């Protein structure tokens, strides 16, 4: 991805990019070629936590309890 950074301004925004690459992604899926597919992560991908699922659920539960207003 870093190699493509100089061309970032030339890449059309979503959903145009998604529409233009539809056939490529479909063919890649049929061939199980994940490196040819666009795997959208969203703008919050950098906030992801590398935790086992059970630990993540417990952490999120604890954070929710802290964030909720006290009754």
CHARMM-style PDB file with segment names, atoms N, HN, CA, C and O in Angstrom:
ATOM      1  N   UNK     1       0.814  -1.193   0.000  1.00  0.00      PROA
ATOM      2  CA  UNK     1       0.000   0.000   0.000  1.00  0.00      PROA
ATOM      3  C   UNK     1       0.858   1.258   0.000  1.00  0.00      PROA
ATOM      4  O   UNK     1       0.512   2.251  -0.640  1.00  0.00      PROA
ATOM      5  N   UNK     2       1.986   1.215   0.724  1.00  0.00      PROA
ATOM      6  HN  UNK     2       2.266   0.408   1.245  1.00  0.00      PROA
ATOM      7  CA  UNK     2       2.847   2.393   0.781  1.00  0.00      PROA
ATOM      8  C   UNK     2       3.370   2.762  -0.601  1.00  0.00      PROA
ATOM      9  O   UNK     2       3.577   3.940  -0.893  1.00  0.00      PROA
ATOM     10  N   UNK     3       3.584   1.764  -1.450  1.00  0.00      PROA
ATOM     11  HN  UNK     3       3.416   0.807  -1.213  1.00  0.00      PROA
ATOM     12  CA  UNK     3       4.076   2.035  -2.807  1.00  0.00      PROA
ATOM     13  C   UNK     3       3.045   2.798  -3.630  1.00  0.00      PROA
ATOM     14  O   UNK     3       3.409   3.501  -4.572  1.00  0.00      PROA
ATOM     15  N   UNK     4       1.783   2.672  -3.292  1.00  0.00      PROA
ATOM     16  HN  UNK     4       1.488   2.101  -2.527  1.00  0.00      PROA
ATOM     17  CA  UNK     4       0.716   3.331  -4.049  1.00  0.00      PROA
ATOM     18  C   UNK     4       0.366   4.714  -3.501  1.00  0.00      PROA
ATOM     19  O   UNK     4      -0.426   5.434  -4.108  1.00  0.00      PROA
ATOM     20  N   UNK     5       0.945   5.091  -2.366  1.00  0.00      PROA
ATOM     21  HN  UNK     5       1.589   4.506  -1.873  1.00  0.00      PROA
ATOM     22  CA  UNK     5       0.612   6.374  -1.746  1.00  0.00      PROA
ATOM     23  C   UNK     5       0.756   7.561  -2.708  1.00  0.00      PROA
ATOM     24  O   UNK     5      -0.086   8.457  -2.664  1.00  0.00      PROA
ATOM     25  N   UNK     6       1.791   7.616  -3.582  1.00  0.00      PROA
ATOM     26  HN  UNK     6       2.475   6.888  -3.617  1.00  0.00      PROA
ATOM     27  CA  UNK     6       1.888   8.750  -4.503  1.00  0.00      PROA
ATOM     28  C   UNK     6       0.705   8.857  -5.479  1.00  0.00      PROA
ATOM     29  O   UNK     6       0.480   9.911  -6.073  1.00  0.00      PROA
ATOM     30  N   UNK     7      -0.032   7.783  -5.634  1.00  0.00      PROA
ATOM     31  HN  UNK     7       0.151   6.926  -5.152  1.00  0.00      PROA
ATOM     32  CA  UNK     7      -1.156   7.764  -6.579  1.00  0.00      PROA
ATOM     33  C   UNK     7      -2.511   7.865  -5.882  1.00  0.00      PROA
ATOM     34  O   UNK     7      -3.555   7.727  -6.519  1.00  0.00      PROA
ATOM     35  N   UNK     8      -2.487   8.104  -4.588  1.00  0.00      PROA
ATOM     36  HN  UNK     8      -1.639   8.216  -4.070  1.00  0.00      PROA
ATOM     37  CA  UNK     8      -3.712   8.124  -3.786  1.00  0.00      PROA
ATOM     38  C   UNK     8      -4.757   9.103  -4.328  1.00  0.00      PROA
ATOM     39  O   UNK     8      -5.951   8.803  -4.312  1.00  0.00      PROA
ATOM     40  N   UNK     9      -4.321  10.254  -4.802  1.00  0.00      PROA
ATOM     41  HN  UNK     9      -3.351  10.497  -4.816  1.00  0.00      PROA
ATOM     42  CA  UNK     9      -5.257  11.254  -5.323  1.00  0.00      PROA
ATOM     43  C   UNK     9      -5.925  10.794  -6.619  1.00  0.00      PROA
ATOM     44  O   UNK     9      -6.948  11.353  -7.014  1.00  0.00      PROA
ATOM     45  N   UNK    10      -5.364   9.785  -7.283  1.00  0.00      PROA
ATOM     46  HN  UNK    10      -4.533   9.331  -6.962  1.00  0.00      PROA
ATOM     47  CA  UNK    10      -5.931   9.289  -8.532  1.00  0.00      PROA
ATOM     48  C   UNK    10      -6.978   8.196  -8.329  1.00  0.00      PROA
ATOM     49  O   UNK    10      -7.681   7.832  -9.271  1.00  0.00      PROA
ATOM     50  N   UNK    11      -7.085   7.675  -7.117  1.00  0.00      PROA
ATOM     51  HN  UNK    11      -6.513   7.971  -6.352  1.00  0.00      PROA
ATOM     52  CA  UNK    11      -8.017   6.588  -6.826  1.00  0.00      PROA
ATOM     53  C   UNK    11      -9.403   7.179  -6.587  1.00  0.00      PROA
ATOM     54  O   UNK    11      -9.563   8.059  -5.741  1.00  0.00      PROA
ATOM     55  N   UNK    12     -10.409   6.703  -7.327  1.00  0.00      PROA
ATOM     56  HN  UNK    12     -10.280   5.988  -8.015  1.00  0.00      PROA
ATOM     57  CA  UNK    12     -11.756   7.235  -7.125  1.00  0.00      PROA
ATOM     58  C   UNK    12     -12.292   6.823  -5.752  1.00  0.00      PROA
ATOM     59  O   UNK    12     -11.922   5.772  -5.229  1.00  0.00      PROA
ATOM     60  N   UNK    13     -13.153   7.640  -5.177  1.00  0.00      PROA
ATOM     61  HN  UNK    13     -13.455   8.494  -5.601  1.00  0.00      PROA
ATOM     62  CA  UNK    13     -13.698   7.334  -3.858  1.00  0.00      PROA
ATOM     63  C   UNK    13     -14.701   6.177  -3.914  1.00  0.00      PROA
ATOM     64  O   UNK    13     -15.217   5.827  -4.976  1.00  0.00      PROA
ATOM     65  N   UNK    14     -14.958   5.601  -2.746  1.00  0.00      PROA
ATOM     66  HN  UNK    14     -14.539   5.885  -1.883  1.00  0.00      PROA
ATOM     67  CA  UNK    14     -16.040   4.639  -2.620  1.00  0.00      PROA
ATOM     68  C   UNK    14     -17.340   5.422  -2.783  1.00  0.00      PROA
ATOM     69  O   UNK    14     -17.439   6.520  -2.235  1.00  0.00      PROA
ATOM     70  N   UNK    15     -18.320   4.929  -3.489  1.00  0.00      PROA
ATOM     71  HN  UNK    15     -18.240   4.037  -3.934  1.00  0.00      PROA
ATOM     72  CA  UNK    15     -18.553   3.607  -4.050  1.00  0.00      PROA
ATOM     73  C   UNK    15     -18.100   3.462  -5.504  1.00  0.00      PROA
ATOM     74  O   UNK    15     -18.260   2.392  -6.091  1.00  0.00      PROA
ATOM     75  N   UNK    16     -17.538   4.517  -6.092  1.00  0.00      PROA
ATOM     76  HN  UNK    16     -17.407   5.386  -5.615  1.00  0.00      PROA
ATOM     77  CA  UNK    16     -17.100   4.415  -7.491  1.00  0.00      PROA
ATOM     78  C   UNK    16     -16.051   3.322  -7.632  1.00  0.00      PROA
ATOM     79  O   UNK    16     -16.141   2.483  -8.528  1.00  0.00      PROA
ATOM     80  N   UNK    17     -15.062   3.331  -6.753  1.00  0.00      PROA
ATOM     81  HN  UNK    17     -14.990   4.013  -6.025  1.00  0.00      PROA
ATOM     82  CA  UNK    17     -14.004   2.321  -6.792  1.00  0.00      PROA
ATOM     83  C   UNK    17     -14.588   0.915  -6.681  1.00  0.00      PROA
ATOM     84  O   UNK    17     -14.160  -0.004  -7.379  1.00  0.00      PROA
ATOM     85  N   UNK    18     -15.554   0.765  -5.808  1.00  0.00      PROA
ATOM     86  HN  UNK    18     -15.901   1.511  -5.241  1.00  0.00      PROA
ATOM     87  CA  UNK    18     -16.205  -0.532  -5.616  1.00  0.00      PROA
ATOM     88  C   UNK    18     -16.890  -0.994  -6.906  1.00  0.00      PROA
ATOM     89  O   UNK    18     -16.783  -2.161  -7.282  1.00  0.00      PROA
ATOM     90  N   UNK    19     -17.582  -0.093  -7.570  1.00  0.00      PROA
ATOM     91  HN  UNK    19     -17.669   0.855  -7.264  1.00  0.00      PROA
ATOM     92  CA  UNK    19     -18.291  -0.445  -8.810  1.00  0.00      PROA
ATOM     93  C   UNK    19     -17.306  -0.787  -9.925  1.00  0.00      PROA
ATOM     94  O   UNK    19     -17.530  -1.731 -10.684  1.00  0.00      PROA
ATOM     95  N   UNK    20     -16.226  -0.030 -10.025  1.00  0.00      PROA
ATOM     96  HN  UNK    20     -16.044   0.736  -9.408  1.00  0.00      PROA
ATOM     97  CA  UNK    20     -15.258  -0.265 -11.102  1.00  0.00      PROA
ATOM     98  C   UNK    20     -14.488  -1.568 -10.942  1.00  0.00      PROA
ATOM     99  O   UNK    20     -14.026  -2.137 -11.931  1.00  0.00      PROA
ATOM    100  N   UNK    21     -14.346  -2.043  -9.724  1.00  0.00      PROA
ATOM    101  HN  UNK    21     -14.721  -1.581  -8.921  1.00  0.00      PROA
ATOM    102  CA  UNK    21     -13.567  -3.264  -9.488  1.00  0.00      PROA
ATOM    103  C   UNK    21     -14.436  -4.492  -9.244  1.00  0.00      PROA
ATOM    104  O   UNK    21     -13.926  -5.547  -8.868  1.00  0.00      PROA
ATOM    105  N   UNK    22     -15.727  -4.366  -9.453  1.00  0.00      PROA
ATOM    106  HN  UNK    22     -16.142  -3.509  -9.759  1.00  0.00      PROA
ATOM    107  CA  UNK    22     -16.650  -5.473  -9.173  1.00  0.00      PROA
ATOM    108  C   UNK    22     -16.303  -6.763  -9.893  1.00  0.00      PROA
ATOM    109  O   UNK    22     -16.282  -7.828  -9.276  1.00  0.00      PROA
ATOM    110  N   UNK    23     -16.032  -6.686 -11.181  1.00  0.00      PROA
ATOM    111  HN  UNK    23     -16.048  -5.821 -11.683  1.00  0.00      PROA
ATOM    112  CA  UNK    23     -15.713  -7.901 -11.945  1.00  0.00      PROA
ATOM    113  C   UNK    23     -14.394  -8.522 -11.487  1.00  0.00      PROA
ATOM    114  O   UNK    23     -14.261  -9.744 -11.436  1.00  0.00      PROA
ATOM    115  N   UNK    24     -13.431  -7.679 -11.158  1.00  0.00      PROA
ATOM    116  HN  UNK    24     -13.539  -6.686 -11.200  1.00  0.00      PROA
ATOM    117  CA  UNK    24     -12.136  -8.190 -10.675  1.00  0.00      PROA
ATOM    118  C   UNK    24     -12.337  -8.935  -9.362  1.00  0.00      PROA
ATOM    119  O   UNK    24     -11.819 -10.037  -9.184  1.00  0.00      PROA
ATOM    120  N   UNK    25     -13.088  -8.334  -8.445  1.00  0.00      PROA
ATOM    121  HN  UNK    25     -13.509  -7.439  -8.590  1.00  0.00      PROA
ATOM    122  CA  UNK    25     -13.321  -8.967  -7.142  1.00  0.00      PROA
ATOM    123  C   UNK    25     -14.096 -10.264  -7.284  1.00  0.00      PROA
ATOM    124  O   UNK    25     -13.814 -11.237  -6.585  1.00  0.00      PROA
ATOM    125  N   UNK    26     -15.069 -10.286  -8.183  1.00  0.00      PROA
ATOM    126  HN  UNK    26     -15.298  -9.496  -8.751  1.00  0.00      PROA
ATOM    127  CA  UNK    26     -15.862 -11.498  -8.387  1.00  0.00      PROA
ATOM    128  C   UNK    26     -14.982 -12.631  -8.924  1.00  0.00      PROA
ATOM    129  O   UNK    26     -15.070 -13.764  -8.450  1.00  0.00      PROA
ATOM    130  N   UNK    27     -14.147 -12.329  -9.898  1.00  0.00      PROA
ATOM    131  HN  UNK    27     -14.076 -11.409 -10.283  1.00  0.00      PROA
ATOM    132  CA  UNK    27     -13.245 -13.350 -10.448  1.00  0.00      PROA
ATOM    133  C   UNK    27     -12.237 -13.808  -9.391  1.00  0.00      PROA
ATOM    134  O   UNK    27     -11.929 -14.997  -9.296  1.00  0.00      PROA
ATOM    135  N   UNK    28     -11.729 -12.871  -8.607  1.00  0.00      PROA
ATOM    136  HN  UNK    28     -11.979 -11.906  -8.685  1.00  0.00      PROA
ATOM    137  CA  UNK    28     -10.773 -13.219  -7.557  1.00  0.00      PROA
ATOM    138  C   UNK    28     -11.413 -14.134  -6.523  1.00  0.00      PROA
ATOM    139  O   UNK    28     -10.777 -15.076  -6.050  1.00  0.00      PROA
ATOM    140  N   UNK    29     -12.658 -13.867  -6.171  1.00  0.00      PROA
ATOM    141  HN  UNK    29     -13.174 -13.102  -6.556  1.00  0.00      PROA
ATOM    142  CA  UNK    29     -13.363 -14.708  -5.213  1.00  0.00      PROA
ATOM    143  C   UNK    29     -13.532 -16.129  -5.718  1.00  0.00      PROA
ATOM    144  O   UNK    29     -13.380 -17.088  -4.961  1.00  0.00      PROA
ATOM    145  N   UNK    30     -13.847 -16.263  -6.995  1.00  0.00      PROA
ATOM    146  HN  UNK    30     -13.971 -15.485  -7.610  1.00  0.00      PROA
ATOM    147  CA  UNK    30     -14.014 -17.597  -7.579  1.00  0.00      PROA
ATOM    148  C   UNK    30     -12.701 -18.375  -7.592  1.00  0.00      PROA
ATOM    149  O   UNK    30     -12.698 -19.604  -7.533  1.00  0.00      PROA
ATOM    150  N   UNK    31     -11.587 -17.647  -7.670  1.00  0.00      PROA
ATOM    151  HN  UNK    31     -11.590 -16.648  -7.718  1.00  0.00      PROA
ATOM    152  CA  UNK    31     -10.264 -18.288  -7.714  1.00  0.00      PROA
ATOM    153  C   UNK    31      -9.605 -18.339  -6.331  1.00  0.00      PROA
ATOM    154  O   UNK    31      -8.468 -18.793  -6.195  1.00  0.00      PROA
ATOM    155  N   UNK    32     -10.322 -17.874  -5.313  1.00  0.00      PROA
ATOM    156  HN  UNK    32     -11.245 -17.505  -5.423  1.00  0.00      PROA
ATOM    157  CA  UNK    32      -9.793 -17.807  -3.948  1.00  0.00      PROA
ATOM    158  C   UNK    32      -8.497 -17.004  -3.892  1.00  0.00      PROA
ATOM    159  O   UNK    32      -7.546 -17.400  -3.218  1.00  0.00      PROA
ATOM    160  N   UNK    33      -8.463 -15.874  -4.602  1.00  0.00      PROA
ATOM    161  HN  UNK    33      -9.236 -15.552  -5.149  1.00  0.00      PROA
ATOM    162  CA  UNK    33      -7.294 -14.990  -4.665  1.00  0.00      PROA
ATOM    163  C   UNK    33      -7.563 -13.751  -3.821  1.00  0.00      PROA
ATOM    164  O   UNK    33      -7.896 -12.691  -4.352  1.00  0.00      PROA
ATOM    165  N   UNK    34      -7.420 -13.883  -2.522  1.00  0.00      PROA
ATOM    166  HN  UNK    34      -7.149 -14.743  -2.090  1.00  0.00      PROA
ATOM    167  CA  UNK    34      -7.725 -12.789  -1.610  1.00  0.00      PROA
ATOM    168  C   UNK    34      -6.881 -11.551  -1.876  1.00  0.00      PROA
ATOM    169  O   UNK    34      -7.326 -10.434  -1.612  1.00  0.00      PROA
ATOM    170  N   UNK    35      -5.665 -11.734  -2.396  1.00  0.00      PROA
ATOM    171  HN  UNK    35      -5.304 -12.642  -2.610  1.00  0.00      PROA
ATOM    172  CA  UNK    35      -4.803 -10.579  -2.650  1.00  0.00      PROA
ATOM    173  C   UNK    35      -5.331  -9.696  -3.776  1.00  0.00      PROA
ATOM    174  O   UNK    35      -4.863  -8.571  -3.948  1.00  0.00      PROA
ATOM    175  N   UNK    36      -6.301 -10.191  -4.543  1.00  0.00      PROA
ATOM    176  HN  UNK    36      -6.682 -11.105  -4.403  1.00  0.00      PROA
ATOM    177  CA  UNK    36      -6.893  -9.420  -5.626  1.00  0.00      PROA
ATOM    178  C   UNK    36      -8.242  -8.823  -5.235  1.00  0.00      PROA
ATOM    179  O   UNK    36      -8.912  -8.199  -6.058  1.00  0.00      PROA
ATOM    180  N   UNK    37      -8.635  -9.015  -3.984  1.00  0.00      PROA
ATOM    181  HN  UNK    37      -8.091  -9.522  -3.316  1.00  0.00      PROA
ATOM    182  CA  UNK    37      -9.928  -8.519  -3.527  1.00  0.00      PROA
ATOM    183  C   UNK    37      -9.741  -7.283  -2.663  1.00  0.00      PROA
ATOM    184  O   UNK    37      -8.725  -7.140  -1.982  1.00  0.00      PROA
ATOM    185  N   UNK    38     -10.711  -6.402  -2.693  1.00  0.00      PROA
ATOM    186  HN  UNK    38     -11.536  -6.518  -3.246  1.00  0.00      PROA
ATOM    187  CA  UNK    38     -10.681  -5.252  -1.794  1.00  0.00      PROA
ATOM    188  C   UNK    38     -11.433  -5.639  -0.530  1.00  0.00      PROA
ATOM    189  O   UNK    38     -12.627  -5.935  -0.569  1.00  0.00      PROA
ATOM    190  N   UNK    39     -10.736  -5.635   0.567  1.00  0.00      PROA
ATOM    191  HN  UNK    39      -9.766  -5.395   0.598  1.00  0.00      PROA
ATOM    192  CA  UNK    39     -11.319  -6.013   1.846  1.00  0.00      PROA
ATOM    193  C   UNK    39     -11.471  -4.739   2.668  1.00  0.00      PROA
ATOM    194  O   UNK    39     -10.522  -4.279   3.303  1.00  0.00      PROA
ATOM    195  N   UNK    40     -12.675  -4.175   2.647  1.00  0.00      PROA
ATOM    196  HN  UNK    40     -13.446  -4.548   2.130  1.00  0.00      PROA
ATOM    197  CA  UNK    40     -12.932  -2.889   3.274  1.00  0.00      PROA
ATOM    198  C   UNK    40     -12.913  -3.014   4.784  1.00  0.00      PROA
ATOM    199  O   UNK    40     -13.604  -3.858   5.354  1.00  0.00      PROA
ATOM    200  N   UNK    41     -12.128  -2.182   5.426  1.00  0.00      PROA
ATOM    201  HN  UNK    41     -11.566  -1.496   4.963  1.00  0.00      PROA
ATOM    202  CA  UNK    41     -12.026  -2.218   6.879  1.00  0.00      PROA
ATOM    203  C   UNK    41     -12.745  -1.058   7.542  1.00  0.00      PROA
ATOM    204  O   UNK    41     -13.086  -1.148   8.721  1.00  0.00      PROA
ATOM    205  N   UNK    42     -12.982   0.008   6.835  1.00  0.00      PROA
ATOM    206  HN  UNK    42     -12.706   0.081   5.877  1.00  0.00      PROA
ATOM    207  CA  UNK    42     -13.634   1.170   7.427  1.00  0.00      PROA
ATOM    208  C   UNK    42     -12.650   2.114   8.079  1.00  0.00      PROA
ATOM    209  O   UNK    42     -11.477   1.786   8.258  1.00  0.00      PROA
ATOM    210  N   UNK    43     -13.137   3.281   8.432  1.00  0.00      PROA
ATOM    211  HN  UNK    43     -14.090   3.547   8.287  1.00  0.00      PROA
ATOM    212  CA  UNK    43     -12.244   4.311   8.957  1.00  0.00      PROA
ATOM    213  C   UNK    43     -11.781   4.032  10.381  1.00  0.00      PROA
ATOM    214  O   UNK    43     -10.811   4.636  10.838  1.00  0.00      PROA
ATOM    215  N   UNK    44     -12.449   3.137  11.086  1.00  0.00      PROA
ATOM    216  HN  UNK    44     -13.238   2.647  10.715  1.00  0.00      PROA
ATOM    217  CA  UNK    44     -12.061   2.833  12.461  1.00  0.00      PROA
ATOM    218  C   UNK    44     -11.146   1.628  12.577  1.00  0.00      PROA
ATOM    219  O   UNK    44     -10.907   1.152  13.687  1.00  0.00      PROA
ATOM    220  N   UNK    45     -10.628   1.119  11.467  1.00  0.00      PROA
ATOM    221  HN  UNK    45     -10.822   1.505  10.565  1.00  0.00      PROA
ATOM    222  CA  UNK    45      -9.795  -0.085  11.507  1.00  0.00      PROA
ATOM    223  C   UNK    45      -8.591   0.075  12.430  1.00  0.00      PROA
ATOM    224  O   UNK    45      -8.158  -0.884  13.070  1.00  0.00      PROA
ATOM    225  N   UNK    46      -8.066   1.267  12.494  1.00  0.00      PROA
ATOM    226  HN  UNK    46      -8.418   2.046  11.975  1.00  0.00      PROA
ATOM    227  CA  UNK    46      -6.914   1.506  13.355  1.00  0.00      PROA
ATOM    228  C   UNK    46      -7.219   1.384  14.833  1.00  0.00      PROA
ATOM    229  O   UNK    46      -6.302   1.295  15.650  1.00  0.00      PROA
ATOM    230  N   UNK    47      -8.488   1.377  15.185  1.00  0.00      PROA
ATOM    231  HN  UNK    47      -9.232   1.449  14.521  1.00  0.00      PROA
ATOM    232  CA  UNK    47      -8.887   1.245  16.589  1.00  0.00      PROA
ATOM    233  C   UNK    47      -9.106  -0.210  17.006  1.00  0.00      PROA
ATOM    234  O   UNK    47      -9.430  -0.487  18.161  1.00  0.00      PROA
ATOM    235  N   UNK    48      -8.928  -1.132  16.067  1.00  0.00      PROA
ATOM    236  HN  UNK    48      -8.664  -0.907  15.129  1.00  0.00      PROA
ATOM    237  CA  UNK    48      -9.142  -2.550  16.364  1.00  0.00      PROA
ATOM    238  C   UNK    48      -8.169  -3.016  17.437  1.00  0.00      PROA
ATOM    239  O   UNK    48      -7.054  -2.505  17.545  1.00  0.00      PROA
ATOM    240  N   UNK    49      -8.595  -3.976  18.216  1.00  0.00      PROA
ATOM    241  HN  UNK    49      -9.501  -4.391  18.129  1.00  0.00      PROA
ATOM    242  CA  UNK    49      -7.778  -4.499  19.300  1.00  0.00      PROA
ATOM    243  C   UNK    49      -7.408  -5.946  19.007  1.00  0.00      PROA
ATOM    244  O   UNK    49      -8.266  -6.756  18.657  1.00  0.00      PROA
ATOM    245  N   UNK    50      -6.151  -6.259  19.150  1.00  0.00      PROA
ATOM    246  HN  UNK    50      -5.453  -5.601  19.434  1.00  0.00      PROA
ATOM    247  CA  UNK    50      -5.682  -7.630  18.918  1.00  0.00      PROA
ATOM    248  C   UNK    50      -5.824  -8.424  20.214  1.00  0.00      PROA
ATOM    249  O   UNK    50      -4.874  -8.582  20.980  1.00  0.00      PROA
ATOM    250  N   UNK    51      -7.039  -8.917  20.432  1.00  0.00      PROA
ATOM    251  HN  UNK    51      -7.811  -8.789  19.809  1.00  0.00      PROA
ATOM    252  CA  UNK    51      -7.344  -9.683  21.638  1.00  0.00      PROA
ATOM    253  C   UNK    51      -8.112 -10.935  21.257  1.00  0.00      PROA
ATOM    254  O   UNK    51      -8.794 -10.956  20.232  1.00  0.00      PROA
ATOM    255  N   UNK    52      -8.010 -11.985  22.072  1.00  0.00      PROA
ATOM    256  HN  UNK    52      -7.456 -11.968  22.905  1.00  0.00      PROA
ATOM    257  CA  UNK    52      -8.900 -13.123  21.857  1.00  0.00      PROA
ATOM    258  C   UNK    52     -10.348 -12.661  22.016  1.00  0.00      PROA
ATOM    259  O   UNK    52     -10.615 -11.737  22.785  1.00  0.00      PROA
ATOM    260  N   UNK    53     -11.264 -13.274  21.319  1.00  0.00      PROA
ATOM    261  HN  UNK    53     -11.046 -14.025  20.695  1.00  0.00      PROA
ATOM    262  CA  UNK    53     -12.661 -12.838  21.305  1.00  0.00      PROA
ATOM    263  C   UNK    53     -13.258 -12.733  22.705  1.00  0.00      PROA
ATOM    264  O   UNK    53     -13.932 -11.751  23.017  1.00  0.00      PROA
ATOM    265  N   UNK    54     -13.021 -13.719  23.538  1.00  0.00      PROA
ATOM    266  HN  UNK    54     -12.474 -14.516  23.285  1.00  0.00      PROA
ATOM    267  CA  UNK    54     -13.602 -13.701  24.892  1.00  0.00      PROA
ATOM    268  C   UNK    54     -13.077 -12.512  25.696  1.00  0.00      PROA
ATOM    269  O   UNK    54     -13.833 -11.856  26.412  1.00  0.00      PROA
ATOM    270  N   UNK    55     -11.791 -12.243  25.575  1.00  0.00      PROA
ATOM    271  HN  UNK    55     -11.176 -12.776  24.993  1.00  0.00      PROA
ATOM    272  CA  UNK    55     -11.209 -11.102  26.296  1.00  0.00      PROA
ATOM    273  C   UNK    55     -11.762  -9.785  25.769  1.00  0.00      PROA
ATOM    274  O   UNK    55     -12.019  -8.862  26.542  1.00  0.00      PROA
ATOM    275  N   UNK    56     -11.945  -9.696  24.458  1.00  0.00      PROA
ATOM    276  HN  UNK    56     -11.737 -10.445  23.830  1.00  0.00      PROA
ATOM    277  CA  UNK    56     -12.500  -8.481  23.866  1.00  0.00      PROA
ATOM    278  C   UNK    56     -13.920  -8.235  24.354  1.00  0.00      PROA
ATOM    279  O   UNK    56     -14.273  -7.102  24.683  1.00  0.00      PROA
ATOM    280  N   UNK    57     -14.740  -9.283  24.403  1.00  0.00      PROA
ATOM    281  HN  UNK    57     -14.454 -10.203  24.135  1.00  0.00      PROA
ATOM    282  CA  UNK    57     -16.126  -9.140  24.866  1.00  0.00      PROA
ATOM    283  C   UNK    57     -16.142  -8.677  26.323  1.00  0.00      PROA
ATOM    284  O   UNK    57     -16.920  -7.793  26.682  1.00  0.00      PROA
ATOM    285  N   UNK    58     -15.297  -9.263  27.158  1.00  0.00      PROA
ATOM    286  HN  UNK    58     -14.665  -9.981  26.866  1.00  0.00      PROA
ATOM    287  CA  UNK    58     -15.240  -8.843  28.569  1.00  0.00      PROA
ATOM    288  C   UNK    58     -14.786  -7.389  28.679  1.00  0.00      PROA
ATOM    289  O   UNK    58     -15.342  -6.622  29.465  1.00  0.00      PROA
ATOM    290  N   UNK    59     -13.781  -7.011  27.895  1.00  0.00      PROA
ATOM    291  HN  UNK    59     -13.330  -7.634  27.257  1.00  0.00      PROA
ATOM    292  CA  UNK    59     -13.280  -5.637  27.928  1.00  0.00      PROA
ATOM    293  C   UNK    59     -14.359  -4.651  27.495  1.00  0.00      PROA
ATOM    294  O   UNK    59     -14.563  -3.622  28.139  1.00  0.00      PROA
ATOM    295  N   UNK    60     -15.044  -4.967  26.408  1.00  0.00      PROA
ATOM    296  HN  UNK    60     -14.878  -5.803  25.885  1.00  0.00      PROA
ATOM    297  CA  UNK    60     -16.103  -4.082  25.920  1.00  0.00      PROA
ATOM    298  C   UNK    60     -17.253  -3.979  26.919  1.00  0.00      PROA
ATOM    299  O   UNK    60     -17.831  -2.908  27.101  1.00  0.00      PROA
ATOM    300  N   UNK    61     -17.580  -5.098  27.563  1.00  0.00      PROA
ATOM    301  HN  UNK    61     -17.110  -5.968  27.415  1.00  0.00      PROA
ATOM    302  CA  UNK    61     -18.637  -5.093  28.587  1.00  0.00      PROA
ATOM    303  C   UNK    61     -18.248  -4.187  29.745  1.00  0.00      PROA
ATOM    304  O   UNK    61     -19.053  -3.381  30.211  1.00  0.00      PROA
ATOM    305  N   UNK    62     -17.007  -4.325  30.209  1.00  0.00      PROA
ATOM    306  HN  UNK    62     -16.353  -4.980  29.831  1.00  0.00      PROA
ATOM    307  CA  UNK    62     -16.532  -3.479  31.304  1.00  0.00      PROA
ATOM    308  C   UNK    62     -16.577  -2.001  30.904  1.00  0.00      PROA
ATOM    309  O   UNK    62     -16.996  -1.157  31.695  1.00  0.00      PROA
ATOM    310  N   UNK    63     -16.151  -1.693  29.691  1.00  0.00      PROA
ATOM    311  HN  UNK    63     -15.810  -2.379  29.048  1.00  0.00      PROA
ATOM    312  CA  UNK    63     -16.151  -0.306  29.221  1.00  0.00      PROA
ATOM    313  C   UNK    63     -17.568   0.249  29.090  1.00  0.00      PROA
ATOM    314  O   UNK    63     -17.811   1.423  29.370  1.00  0.00      PROA
ATOM    315  N   UNK    64     -18.490  -0.595  28.666  1.00  0.00      PROA
ATOM    316  HN  UNK    64     -18.292  -1.548  28.438  1.00  0.00      PROA
ATOM    317  CA  UNK    64     -19.874  -0.158  28.548  1.00  0.00      PROA
ATOM    318  C   UNK    64     -20.457   0.164  29.927  1.00  0.00      PROA
ATOM    319  O   UNK    64     -21.143   1.172  30.093  1.00  0.00      PROA
ATOM    320  N   UNK    65     -20.189  -0.672  30.887  1.00  0.00      PROA
ATOM    321  HN  UNK    65     -19.632  -1.491  30.752  1.00  0.00      PROA
ATOM    322  CA  UNK    65     -20.682  -0.438  32.248  1.00  0.00      PROA
ATOM    323  C   UNK    65     -20.141   0.888  32.778  1.00  0.00      PROA
ATOM    324  O   UNK    65     -20.872   1.638  33.424  1.00  0.00      PROA
ATOM    325  N   UNK    66     -18.877   1.181  32.515  1.00  0.00      PROA
ATOM    326  HN  UNK    66     -18.283   0.572  31.991  1.00  0.00      PROA
ATOM    327  CA  UNK    66     -18.285   2.450  32.956  1.00  0.00      PROA
ATOM    328  C   UNK    66     -18.920   3.633  32.227  1.00  0.00      PROA
ATOM    329  O   UNK    66     -19.131   4.688  32.826  1.00  0.00      PROA
ATOM    330  N   UNK    67     -19.225   3.467  30.939  1.00  0.00      PROA
ATOM    331  HN  UNK    67     -19.053   2.610  30.452  1.00  0.00      PROA
ATOM    332  CA  UNK    67     -19.738   4.562  30.121  1.00  0.00      PROA
ATOM    333  C   UNK    67     -21.220   4.864  30.356  1.00  0.00      PROA
ATOM    334  O   UNK    67     -21.662   5.996  30.157  1.00  0.00      PROA
ATOM    335  N   UNK    68     -21.988   3.853  30.781  1.00  0.00      PROA
ATOM    336  HN  UNK    68     -21.630   2.933  30.942  1.00  0.00      PROA
ATOM    337  CA  UNK    68     -23.427   4.072  30.985  1.00  0.00      PROA
ATOM    338  C   UNK    68     -23.677   4.973  32.186  1.00  0.00      PROA
ATOM    339  O   UNK    68     -22.946   4.920  33.175  1.00  0.00      PROA
ATOM    340  N   UNK    69     -24.710   5.796  32.093  1.00  0.00      PROA
ATOM    341  HN  UNK    69     -25.303   5.839  31.289  1.00  0.00      PROA
ATOM    342  CA  UNK    69     -25.027   6.639  33.259  1.00  0.00      PROA
ATOM    343  C   UNK    69     -25.470   5.766  34.437  1.00  0.00      PROA
ATOM    344  O   UNK    69     -26.143   4.748  34.274  1.00  0.00      PROA
ATOM    345  N   UNK    70     -25.069   6.202  35.606  1.00  0.00      PROA
ATOM    346  HN  UNK    70     -24.522   7.029  35.738  1.00  0.00      PROA
ATOM    347  CA  UNK    70     -25.454   5.473  36.838  1.00  0.00      PROA
ATOM    348  C   UNK    70     -26.916   5.702  37.111  1.00  0.00      PROA
ATOM    349  O   UNK    70     -27.416   6.808  36.906  1.00  0.00      PROA
ATOM    350  N   UNK    71     -27.617   4.679  37.569  1.00  0.00      PROA
ATOM    351  HN  UNK    71     -27.211   3.781  37.736  1.00  0.00      PROA
ATOM    352  CA  UNK    71     -29.046   4.773  37.886  1.00  0.00      PROA
ATOM    353  C   UNK    71     -29.279   4.658  39.352  1.00  0.00      PROA
ATOM    354  OT1 UNK    71     -30.424   4.715  39.801  1.00  0.00      PROA
TER     355      UNK     71
END
